[in-house]
Amino acid sequence: MRTDLTRRQMFAASAAALGAAAAPRPRPQFKTKLLKAQIVGKPEEEPLRKLKEGGFDGVETTAADASPQEAEAGRRIAEKVGLRIHSVMRGWMKFNSEKPEEVEATIAKTEVSLRAAQAYGADAILLVPCRVDKVRMPQPWEFRIEFDPRTLHLKRVAEGDNAPYEDYIRAHDRSTDMSIQAVERLVPVAEKTGVVIALENVWNNLWVTPDLFAAFVARFRNKWVKAYFDIGNHVRYAPPEQYLRALGPLVCKLHVKDFKLHPDGKGGNFVPVRRGSINWPSVRRTIEEIGYSGWMTLEADAGPTPADQVKTLETIIAGQ
């Protein structure tokens, strides 16, 4: 009897051991908490309800020119369905315009967005200060930028002779100076509204390298000016992990897109999330490394339904 019992125990122990070996490994545990958001236009109840049912935590609105009254109404709609409007996409400004009236107009539009964000209950606006184009510049993979850490003016932008890029260097320096002036004028409004100005360099040919973008945002030395980092926008210049480490605590928000580099690493195309060149588990570990907790807002194809899109984000958040 004792021998049979021992044999049964041995079989049970063996089965348990085999089961443990076959069991999936536990998922990585992260201390940082990431929330899932989608981009919407004017907040409306039915579309927001579908996003909530799909598993989203909040939204970012592109309705940046809303009056405080309109934004407050949008906030109530979102809260009714259980979502938060966490950010306002102000987008492209023209702080480097050669027309003073255009500069003033875009500063005024940014002030409108800051007040709208306050009424929405958002804590940041996404702001692209300006753009440089129509001048010769290096290809994304050719940039080798050196800059003055005090002025942020460029010393060179590529290896070898930089004479072909003199117009770009001048335009870049001017854009940097004018953007700093404009944002500094906006800081008092940001402080009054309690809304962060989250700067983004989205294919605007400015501040394209991790160290320069970080230096530009850090230049303000102000808690009301931070970075809105788009994980997919910068792949053609450098891996997103490099930007995240350079920015560190300056990161205010994250956008989620993916980009597929060509086999030679030169150029590429945007693709559905998790089908590109981004190493998402590495990105998630880097997010943990810099201690970022906050919103990840989807800005790309990640599935046909809100539930599919949430599943994609949750896979990234889980470190897979």
C-alpha positions in Angstrom: 0.0 0.0 0.0 2.7 2.4 0.9 4.6 1.5 -2.3 1.5 2.3 -4.5 1.0 5.6 -2.8 4.6 6.5 -3.3 4.3 5.6 -7.0 1.2 7.8 -7.4 3.0 10.6 -5.6 5.9 10.2 -8.0 3.6 10.3 -11.0 1.8 13.4 -9.6 5.1 15.2 -9.0 6.3 14.3 -12.5 3.1 15.7 -14.1 3.4 18.8 -12.0 6.9 19.4 -13.1 6.0 18.9 -16.8 3.1 21.3 -16.4 5.3 23.9 -14.9 7.8 23.5 -17.7 5.1 23.9 -20.3 3.4 26.9 -18.6 4.0 30.3 -20.3 6.5 32.6 -18.7 5.1 35.4 -16.6 4.8 38.7 -18.3 7.3 41.4 -17.4 6.1 43.5 -14.5 6.3 47.3 -14.9 5.9 49.9 -12.2 5.0 52.6 -14.7 1.3 52.8 -15.7 0.3 53.6 -19.2 -3.2 54.7 -20.2 -4.8 54.1 -23.6 -6.2 56.9 -25.7 -7.5 57.5 -29.3 -7.7 60.7 -31.3 -11.2 62.3 -31.9 -12.5 65.5 -33.4 -15.3 67.3 -31.6 -16.3 65.1 -28.6 -19.6 63.5 -29.4 -21.4 60.9 -27.2 -21.9 58.0 -29.5 -18.3 57.8 -30.9 -16.9 58.2 -27.4 -19.2 55.5 -26.0 -17.9 53.1 -28.6 -14.3 53.9 -27.6 -15.2 53.4 -23.9 -16.8 50.0 -24.7 -13.7 49.0 -26.6 -11.6 49.6 -23.6 -10.0 53.1 -24.1 -9.3 55.2 -21.0 -9.4 58.6 -22.7 -9.1 60.7 -25.9 -7.1 63.5 -27.4 -9.2 66.0 -29.3 -8.3 67.9 -32.5 -11.0 70.5 -31.7 -8.4 73.0 -30.6 -10.2 76.2 -31.5 -13.2 75.5 -29.2 -14.4 78.2 -26.9 -14.2 77.5 -23.2 -18.0 76.9 -23.2 -17.8 74.4 -26.1 -14.9 72.7 -24.5 -16.7 72.4 -21.2 -19.6 70.8 -23.0 -17.2 68.3 -24.6 -15.8 67.5 -21.2 -19.2 66.8 -19.8 -20.0 64.4 -22.7 -16.7 62.6 -22.2 -17.2 62.3 -18.4 -20.7 61.0 -19.0 -19.4 57.9 -20.9 -16.4 57.5 -18.5 -13.6 58.9 -20.6 -11.1 61.7 -20.0 -10.1 64.3 -22.6 -6.4 64.3 -21.7 -4.9 66.4 -24.4 -5.6 68.9 -27.2 -3.9 68.6 -30.6 -3.1 72.2 -31.5 -0.7 71.0 -34.2 1.3 73.2 -36.7 2.1 76.8 -35.9 4.2 79.3 -37.8 6.3 80.9 -35.2 9.1 81.3 -37.8 7.0 83.1 -40.3 8.5 86.2 -42.0 5.2 87.9 -41.6 4.8 89.4 -38.1 1.1 89.3 -38.3 1.2 85.5 -39.0 3.4 85.0 -36.0 1.0 86.9 -33.8 -2.0 85.1 -35.2 -0.5 81.6 -34.4 0.5 82.7 -30.9 -3.1 83.9 -30.4 -4.4 80.5 -31.7 -2.2 78.7 -29.2 -3.6 80.8 -26.4 -7.1 79.8 -27.5 -6.0 76.1 -27.4 -4.6 76.5 -23.9 -7.9 77.9 -22.6 -9.8 75.2 -24.4 -7.7 72.5 -22.9 -8.3 73.9 -19.5 -12.1 73.7 -20.1 -11.8 70.2 -21.6 -10.0 69.1 -18.4 -6.9 68.3 -20.4 -3.4 68.8 -19.0 -1.5 69.5 -22.2 -1.6 70.7 -25.8 0.4 69.2 -28.6 2.3 72.0 -30.3 4.5 71.9 -33.4 6.2 75.4 -33.4 7.0 75.6 -37.1 8.5 74.0 -40.1 11.5 74.4 -42.4 11.4 73.4 -46.1 12.3 74.5 -49.6 16.0 74.5 -48.7 18.6 71.8 -49.2 19.2 69.6 -46.2 20.7 66.3 -45.4 18.7 63.1 -45.9 17.5 61.7 -42.5 20.2 59.1 -42.4 22.9 61.7 -43.2 22.4 64.0 -40.2 25.4 64.4 -37.9 24.4 67.5 -36.0 26.7 69.5 -33.7 25.3 72.6 -32.0 26.1 75.3 -29.5 24.5 74.1 -26.2 24.0 77.7 -25.1 22.3 79.1 -28.2 21.2 75.8 -29.8 22.6 77.2 -33.1 24.0 74.6 -35.5 27.7 74.2 -36.1 27.2 71.5 -38.7 24.5 69.2 -39.8 26.4 66.5 -41.8 29.9 65.0 -42.3 32.2 66.8 -44.6 31.5 70.0 -46.4 28.5 71.8 -45.0 28.4 74.6 -47.5 25.5 73.1 -49.4 23.4 73.3 -46.2 24.1 76.9 -45.3 20.6 78.0 -46.1 19.2 75.2 -44.0 21.5 76.1 -41.0 20.4 79.7 -41.2 16.7 78.8 -41.4 17.1 76.3 -38.5 18.8 78.8 -36.3 16.2 81.5 -37.0 13.3 79.0 -36.4 14.9 78.0 -33.1 15.2 81.6 -31.9 11.7 82.6 -33.0 10.2 79.5 -31.5 11.9 80.1 -28.2 10.6 83.7 -28.1 7.0 82.6 -29.0 6.9 79.8 -26.5 8.3 82.0 -23.7 5.5 84.4 -24.4 3.0 81.6 -24.0 4.3 80.2 -20.7 2.3 82.7 -18.5 -0.9 81.5 -20.2 0.1 77.9 -19.7 0.8 78.5 -16.1 -2.5 80.3 -15.6 -4.5 77.6 -17.3 -2.5 74.7 -15.7 -1.9 73.2 -19.2 1.5 72.1 -20.4 2.8 73.2 -23.8 4.0 69.8 -25.1 6.4 70.4 -28.1 6.5 68.0 -30.9 8.9 67.9 -33.9 6.8 65.9 -36.4 8.6 65.8 -39.8 9.1 69.5 -39.6 12.9 69.2 -40.3 13.8 70.9 -37.0 15.5 69.5 -33.9 15.7 66.1 -35.6 18.3 64.3 -33.4 17.7 63.1 -29.9 20.2 65.4 -28.1 19.1 68.5 -30.0 15.4 67.9 -29.5 16.0 67.3 -25.8 18.2 70.4 -25.5 15.5 72.5 -27.2 12.8 71.4 -24.8 15.1 71.7 -21.8 16.1 75.2 -22.9 12.9 76.6 -21.3 13.7 75.3 -17.8 10.0 75.4 -17.1 7.6 72.7 -15.9 4.9 74.1 -18.3 7.0 73.3 -21.4 7.7 69.6 -22.1 7.9 67.1 -25.0 5.2 65.3 -26.8 7.1 62.3 -28.2 5.7 60.4 -31.2 7.3 56.9 -31.1 7.0 56.4 -34.8 7.8 59.8 -36.2 11.6 59.7 -35.5 12.5 56.2 -36.7 14.1 57.4 -39.9 16.5 59.5 -37.9 17.3 57.2 -34.9 15.7 54.5 -32.8 12.9 55.8 -30.5 14.7 54.5 -27.5 17.5 57.1 -28.0 15.0 59.9 -28.0 13.2 58.6 -24.9 16.5 58.4 -23.0 17.6 61.8 -24.1 14.3 63.4 -23.1 13.8 61.4 -19.9 11.6 63.4 -17.5 10.8 65.9 -20.2 8.4 63.5 -21.8 4.8 64.6 -21.2 2.8 62.5 -23.6 3.4 59.7 -26.1 1.9 59.1 -29.6 1.9 55.6 -31.0 2.7 55.0 -34.7 5.0 52.5 -36.5 7.5 53.0 -39.3 9.1 50.4 -41.6 12.6 51.2 -42.7 13.8 50.1 -46.1 16.3 47.1 -46.0 19.2 49.5 -46.3 17.9 51.6 -43.4 17.4 54.6 -45.7 13.9 55.9 -45.6 10.7 53.9 -45.4 7.0 54.2 -44.8 4.4 54.3 -42.0 2.8 51.0 -41.4 0.2 49.5 -39.0 1.4 49.4 -35.5 3.6 46.4 -34.7 4.3 45.8 -38.3 7.3 48.1 -38.7 10.9 48.4 -37.6 10.2 49.5 -34.0 11.3 47.1 -31.3 8.2 47.5 -29.1 9.4 45.4 -26.1 12.6 47.5 -26.0 10.6 50.7 -26.2 8.4 49.6 -23.3 11.5 48.8 -21.2 12.9 52.2 -22.0 9.6 53.9 -21.0 10.0 52.0 -17.7 13.7 53.1 -17.5 12.9 56.8 -17.7 10.0 56.4 -15.3 7.2 57.7 -17.6 3.7 57.0 -16.5 0.9 58.5 -18.5 -1.0 58.5 -21.8 -0.2 56.5 -25.0 -2.4 57.9 -27.7 -2.9 55.9 -30.9 -2.3 57.8 -34.1 -2.2 55.1 -36.6 -3.8 51.9 -37.9 -3.9 49.3 -35.1 -7.0 47.3 -36.0 -10.5 47.8 -37.4 -12.4 48.2 -34.1 -11.7 50.0 -30.8 -11.4 46.6 -29.1 -8.7 45.6 -31.7 -6.9 48.9 -31.2 -7.0 48.5 -27.4 -5.6 45.0 -27.7 -2.7 46.3 -29.8 -1.9 49.0 -27.2 -2.3 46.5 -24.3 0.2 44.2 -26.0 2.7 47.0 -26.1 2.0 48.1 -22.6 2.6 44.5 -21.4 6.1 44.6 -23.0 5.4 42.1 -25.8 
